Amino acid sequence: MENLLSQIDFTELRNWIILILAIIGGTTTIKTYTSSTRQRKLDNTYKTLDYLRRHITDNQIQTFIKLFHANNPLAVPENEFHFEDGTVQTIEHMFSEGGCGNGDLHNMIELFNLISKKLNKGLLNEDLIWYEYGQIMLSCYKWTKYLEDNMEKLFIKPQFDMSDKEYKESVKFWKSQMDNLERFYLDLHKYIESYSKNSLNLPIKHYTYVE
C-alpha cells in the first residue's frame, strides 16, 4: 500500500481533479446560460406578439385582405390593384394621401420594420412571429420591393420642360423622398431576404387566399 501511494503523483492527480471539476462547472454554466437565453428570447417574442396584436387592428388587416385580392398575381399586373368597384390604383400611390393603403399598410410596415431589427439580431423566436404575421409581412415586402426596384423610374421624371436648375432641384427632392421611403422598410427587407433562404416552408397563418 505504501509503495502504491509513493508512486502516485498527487500534484498531477490534483490537476486532473481540478480539470474535471472545471469541465463539469463549465458545462453546467453553458447549459444554464443557453436555457436562460432561450427563455429570454421566448419571453421577448410573446411580448412582441402582444405588442403587434395591440397595434395592428382588425380594420388594418381587412385593408390588407382587400389589397391582397385586388393585387391577385394571376389576374393583374404586379404593380396594380383592381378593386371590385372597378377602380384601379398602383403600388406607387398606395402610401400617398388618399391612396389605397389608407395609412393601414404604412402602419403595419413600420411595425414589421421595427421588430425586424430584433429578428435580424436573433433576439426573437422567428418561427412564432412568422406563423402569426408571415403572410402579411411577405405581401408588404413584395409591394415595397417593387418600389425599391423601380424607384428612379417611378419618382424621378424626365427633364422635359424643366431648366437644368429646376431638374436638379427636382432630382434632389425626390432622392430625399426615396431615402425616407427606403428607411421605412429597410430592416424588413433585410429580414425577409435572409429568412426566405431557409424557412419559407414553415407553418404560416393565412388571413386570406388567392381567389
ZITANOR-V371466 format. One record per residue. N is the residue number from 1. RES is the residue in three letters. SS is DSSP state (hx for helix, st for strand, lp for the rest). PSI is psi in radians with two decimals (NA if undefined). Layout:
# ZITANOR-V371466
N/RES/SS/PSI
N/RES/SS/PSI
This chain:
# ZITANOR-V371466
1/MET/lp/-0.78
2/GLU/hx/-0.68
3/ASN/hx/-0.69
4/LEU/hx/-0.78
5/LEU/hx/-0.61
6/SER/hx/-0.38
7/GLN/hx/-0.21
8/ILE/lp/2.26
9/ASP/lp/1.70
10/PHE/hx/-0.51
11/THR/hx/-0.79
12/GLU/hx/-0.67
13/LEU/hx/-0.75
14/ARG/hx/-0.70
15/ASN/hx/-0.69
16/TRP/hx/-0.73
17/ILE/hx/-0.74
18/ILE/hx/-0.72
19/LEU/hx/-0.77
20/ILE/hx/-0.77
21/LEU/hx/-0.64
22/ALA/hx/-0.71
23/ILE/hx/-0.78
24/ILE/hx/-0.79
25/GLY/hx/-0.73
26/GLY/hx/-0.73
27/THR/hx/-0.75
28/THR/hx/-0.73
29/THR/hx/-0.77
30/ILE/hx/-0.76
31/LYS/hx/-0.73
32/THR/hx/-0.75
33/TYR/hx/-0.77
34/THR/hx/-0.76
35/SER/hx/-0.72
36/SER/hx/-0.73
37/THR/hx/-0.74
38/ARG/hx/-0.74
39/GLN/hx/-0.69
40/ARG/hx/-0.71
41/LYS/hx/-0.71
42/LEU/hx/-0.78
43/ASP/hx/-0.77
44/ASN/hx/-0.62
45/THR/hx/-0.79
46/TYR/hx/-0.64
47/LYS/hx/-0.69
48/THR/hx/-0.74
49/LEU/hx/-0.72
50/ASP/hx/-0.71
51/TYR/hx/-0.80
52/LEU/hx/-0.74
53/ARG/hx/-0.55
54/ARG/hx/-0.39
55/HIS/hx/-0.18
56/ILE/lp/1.92
57/THR/lp/2.90
58/ASP/hx/-0.66
59/ASN/hx/-0.67
60/GLN/hx/-0.68
61/ILE/hx/-0.65
62/GLN/hx/-0.64
63/THR/hx/-0.75
64/PHE/hx/-0.82
65/ILE/hx/-0.75
66/LYS/hx/-0.79
67/LEU/hx/-0.68
68/PHE/hx/-0.81
69/HIS/hx/-0.60
70/ALA/hx/-0.32
71/ASN/lp/0.54
72/ASN/lp/2.02
73/PRO/lp/-0.29
74/LEU/lp/-0.20
75/ALA/lp/-0.38
76/VAL/lp/2.78
77/PRO/lp/2.67
78/GLU/lp/-0.44
79/ASN/lp/0.18
80/GLU/st/2.61
81/PHE/st/2.06
82/HIS/st/1.91
83/PHE/lp/2.83
84/GLU/lp/-0.47
85/ASP/lp/0.07
86/GLY/lp/-0.14
87/THR/lp/2.68
88/VAL/st/2.29
89/GLN/st/2.93
90/THR/st/2.81
91/ILE/hx/-0.66
92/GLU/hx/-0.26
93/HIS/hx/-0.02
94/MET/lp/-0.41
95/PHE/lp/-0.03
96/SER/lp/2.90
97/GLU/lp/2.20
98/GLY/lp/0.02
99/GLY/lp/2.93
100/CYS/lp/-0.31
101/GLY/lp/-0.37
102/ASN/lp/0.40
103/GLY/lp/-0.33
104/ASP/hx/-0.78
105/LEU/hx/-0.67
106/HIS/hx/-0.78
107/ASN/hx/-0.81
108/MET/hx/-0.72
109/ILE/hx/-0.68
110/GLU/hx/-0.74
111/LEU/hx/-0.79
112/PHE/hx/-0.64
113/ASN/hx/-0.65
114/LEU/hx/-0.85
115/ILE/hx/-0.37
116/SER/hx/-0.45
117/LYS/hx/-0.75
118/LYS/hx/-0.66
119/LEU/hx/-0.71
120/ASN/hx/-0.42
121/LYS/lp/0.02
122/GLY/lp/0.46
123/LEU/lp/-0.11
124/LEU/lp/2.73
125/ASN/lp/1.76
126/GLU/hx/-0.44
127/ASP/hx/-0.72
128/LEU/hx/-0.75
129/ILE/hx/-0.77
130/TRP/hx/-0.73
131/TYR/hx/-0.77
132/GLU/hx/-0.74
133/TYR/hx/0.15
134/GLY/hx/-0.74
135/GLN/hx/-0.76
136/ILE/hx/-0.74
137/MET/hx/-0.72
138/LEU/hx/-0.74
139/SER/hx/-0.74
140/CYS/hx/-0.71
141/TYR/hx/-0.78
142/LYS/hx/-0.78
143/TRP/hx/-0.78
144/THR/hx/-0.47
145/LYS/hx/-0.64
146/TYR/hx/-0.77
147/LEU/hx/-0.78
148/GLU/hx/-0.77
149/ASP/hx/-0.35
150/ASN/hx/0.31
151/MET/hx/-0.95
152/GLU/hx/-0.71
153/LYS/hx/-0.63
154/LEU/hx/-0.69
155/PHE/hx/-0.48
156/ILE/lp/1.87
157/LYS/lp/2.72
158/PRO/lp/2.74
159/GLN/lp/-0.79
160/PHE/lp/-2.00
161/ASP/lp/0.13
162/MET/lp/2.57
163/SER/lp/2.94
164/ASP/hx/-0.73
165/LYS/hx/-0.80
166/GLU/hx/-0.69
167/TYR/hx/-0.76
168/LYS/hx/-0.70
169/GLU/hx/-0.67
170/SER/hx/-0.78
171/VAL/hx/-0.75
172/LYS/hx/-0.76
173/PHE/hx/-0.86
174/TRP/hx/-0.53
175/LYS/hx/-0.67
176/SER/hx/-0.67
177/GLN/hx/-0.70
178/MET/hx/-0.68
179/ASP/hx/-0.76
180/ASN/hx/-0.74
181/LEU/hx/-0.71
182/GLU/hx/-0.70
183/ARG/hx/-0.51
184/PHE/hx/-0.34
185/TYR/hx/0.15
186/LEU/hx/-0.87
187/ASP/hx/-0.57
188/LEU/hx/-0.76
189/HIS/hx/-0.75
190/LYS/hx/-0.76
191/TYR/hx/-0.89
192/ILE/hx/-0.73
193/GLU/hx/-0.50
194/SER/hx/-0.64
195/TYR/hx/-0.68
196/SER/lp/-0.32
197/LYS/lp/-0.47
198/ASN/lp/-0.55
199/SER/lp/0.31
200/LEU/lp/-0.18
201/ASN/lp/0.05
202/LEU/lp/2.74
203/PRO/lp/2.51
204/ILE/lp/2.48
205/LYS/lp/2.19
206/HIS/lp/2.09
207/TYR/lp/-0.42
208/THR/lp/2.89
209/TYR/lp/2.77
210/VAL/lp/2.27
211/GLU/lp/NA
